[in-house]
Amino acid sequence: MRWLAILLMTQPAWADSLVATRTLRAGTLVGPDDLTLVSAALDGALTDPTQAIGRETRVAIYAGKPVMAADLGPPTLIERNQLVTLVFRSGGLAISTEGRALDRGAEGDLIKVMNLGSRTTVTGRIGPDSTILVGWDD
């Protein structure tokens, strides 16, 4: 009887884990219908749907597979080849021009952009309004 008590005490505690309800291709924005909670402790899986909803998949997540934090990222604001506004700010000076994104990215990412006026390539940070900040004051 003592062995039974020890076995029962050493069993792992079950927790909820988040899994995909359908196959989510890379670049898919995750919605509430894409996820479900299962009663299992899956290593590395998220446990709260709010941690995944509104995020974008970085890799394909197959139906029934656990959703990991590393598989998700912020939603993309700028797509490759998209026309964007480049903004240079220094002190009280602000200059804007048109550019073409050479990379894709989310808010805060550094991407390369070709200035359409001068045909030079610059690196800038994506702002919350999808503008590219190529010079900014700290």
C-alpha positions in Angstrom: 0.0 0.0 0.0 2.9 2.3 0.7 4.1 1.9 -2.9 0.8 2.9 -4.3 0.8 6.1 -2.2 4.3 7.0 -3.5 3.3 6.3 -7.1 0.3 8.6 -6.8 2.3 11.4 -5.3 5.0 11.3 -8.0 2.6 11.6 -11.0 3.1 14.8 -12.9 0.5 17.5 -12.5 -1.6 18.1 -15.6 -2.0 21.6 -17.0 -3.7 23.0 -20.1 -1.7 23.5 -23.2 -2.5 25.5 -26.4 -2.7 23.5 -29.7 -3.7 24.5 -33.2 -7.2 23.5 -34.4 -6.1 23.7 -38.1 -2.9 24.0 -40.0 -1.5 27.5 -39.8 0.9 28.5 -42.6 3.8 30.7 -41.8 2.7 34.4 -41.9 -0.8 33.6 -40.7 -2.4 36.0 -38.2 -3.6 33.8 -35.3 -7.3 34.2 -34.3 -9.4 32.7 -31.5 -10.8 30.0 -33.8 -7.3 28.7 -34.6 -6.5 27.6 -31.1 -7.9 25.2 -28.4 -6.8 24.3 -24.9 -6.1 20.6 -24.2 -5.7 19.0 -20.8 -2.0 18.0 -21.2 1.3 19.4 -20.1 3.1 19.7 -23.4 6.7 20.9 -23.1 7.1 24.5 -24.2 3.5 25.0 -25.2 1.7 28.3 -24.4 -1.0 28.0 -21.8 -3.0 31.1 -22.3 -4.8 32.0 -25.7 -4.2 35.7 -25.1 -0.4 35.0 -25.6 -1.1 33.9 -29.2 -4.2 35.7 -30.5 -3.2 38.6 -32.8 0.3 37.3 -33.3 1.7 36.0 -36.6 3.1 32.6 -37.1 6.8 32.4 -38.1 6.7 28.8 -39.1 3.9 26.4 -40.1 2.0 25.0 -37.1 0.1 21.8 -38.0 -3.4 20.9 -36.6 -3.2 19.3 -33.2 0.4 20.4 -32.6 1.4 22.6 -29.6 1.8 26.4 -30.1 5.2 27.5 -28.8 6.1 31.1 -28.1 9.1 30.9 -30.5 6.7 30.0 -33.3 5.0 33.4 -33.0 5.9 37.0 -33.6 4.4 40.4 -33.9 2.2 41.0 -37.0 4.0 42.2 -40.2 3.3 45.8 -41.1 5.6 46.1 -44.1 5.8 43.6 -47.0 8.8 43.3 -49.3 8.5 45.6 -52.4 5.8 47.7 -50.7 5.9 51.5 -51.2 6.6 53.2 -47.9 7.3 56.7 -46.6 10.8 57.3 -45.4 11.2 59.9 -42.7 14.4 61.5 -41.6 14.3 63.5 -38.3 17.0 65.5 -36.7 16.4 68.2 -34.2 13.5 70.3 -35.6 14.1 69.1 -39.1 11.9 66.4 -40.7 12.2 65.2 -44.3 10.0 62.6 -45.9 10.3 60.8 -49.3 9.0 57.7 -50.9 10.8 54.4 -50.8 10.5 50.7 -51.7 10.9 48.1 -48.9 13.5 45.5 -49.6 12.5 43.4 -46.6 9.4 42.6 -44.6 9.0 43.4 -41.0 7.0 44.3 -37.9 6.9 47.5 -35.8 10.4 48.1 -34.4 12.3 46.0 -36.9 15.2 47.3 -38.9 14.7 46.8 -42.6 16.5 48.0 -45.8 14.6 50.4 -48.0 15.5 51.9 -51.4 15.0 55.6 -51.6 13.2 56.1 -54.9 14.5 59.6 -55.4 18.2 58.9 -55.1 18.2 55.1 -55.7 20.3 54.6 -52.6 19.6 51.8 -50.0 19.1 52.9 -46.4 18.3 51.1 -43.2 15.4 52.2 -41.1 13.2 51.2 -38.2 9.5 50.5 -38.8 7.3 52.9 -36.8 3.8 52.1 -35.5 2.2 53.9 -38.4 4.3 51.9 -41.0 6.6 54.8 -41.8 10.3 54.0 -41.9 12.4 56.2 -39.6 15.9 56.5 -41.1 17.2 59.1 -38.8 15.8 59.7 -35.3 16.7 61.6 -32.1 17.2 59.5 -29.0 
